[in-house]
Amino acid sequence: MSNLYRNNAVSYSLVWLGIYLVLNTITGNVAAAMEIDSDLVSAIPNLALAVICFCVLKRAGIAAEIGLLTKPAERASVMLYYLPMLALPFLNLAYGINTSLSVVEVVSLFAMYSGVGFMEEIIFRGIMFKGLTKKWNRYVVVAFISLTFAVGHIVSMVAVGQSGTDTVLQILNAFVVGLMFMAVMLASGNLTICVIAHILYNFLANISLVRSTRTEVVVITTAITVLYFGYLIARAKQVKAYFGGRVGAGVAL
């Protein structure tokens, strides 16, 4: 599969996306048939897929190319130590923590969303981002990756019977959070911190009492994202270099 990556990174990302979707469709159906929480069934398979994917990418030398476990191209101080992005996952905790969850459920949720966060970042802001950057207008790439990632959350409406309003808010929030992650990738090429933030966001949201995407969370997230993106455009040289088509060798795009 490494040859496919070298020849067509976008197709390579779609292969992993297909595997990811098929896996979760199967585990979701198994959970429904057994009438148990899907997270309990999906946790180990998703974590296992993430481990397998990491090993494949590491062995093929792809991990370093997409910014996974590599030295960021921008200093942490310039990135404000990534604090604006790392603050987002904790917003949902303002609504309280679900203390009724058992240890097994908490561990299962963490395992589940560790796998999910890793795979989604690898697919969208890792491999697909790298592939599209070589082919499309770079402004379009940033918007497309964020929008595609966001629209993917429409499955929530089907999978858990979520209302249309809640789904729209979830898609909007995912788009804004996706833009935040894109800002970090553009400025530092640091996919690892995006993976960590993604895992934290999903995990903390699912152990909180937020239950659905709140309008106030979307508003606060949007404000933080706009300010941080604007700051990075002004301070981070790699952002200007990216849109100018002169990305440095240190940025894995």
Buried (B, 14 or more C-beta within 10 A) or exposed (E): EEEEBEEBBBEBBBBBBEBBEEBBEEBBEBBEEEEEBBBBBBBBBBBEBBEEBBEBBEEBEBBBBBBBEBEBBBEEEBBBEBEBBBBBBEBBBEBEEBEEBEEEBBEBBBBBBBBBBBBBBBBBBBBBBBBBBEEBEBEEBBBBBBBBBBEBBBBBBEEEEBEEEBBEBBBBBBBBBBBBBBBBBBBBBBBBBBBBBBBBBBBBBBBBEBEBBBEEBBEBBBEBBBEBBEBBBEBBBBBBBBBEEEBEEBBBB
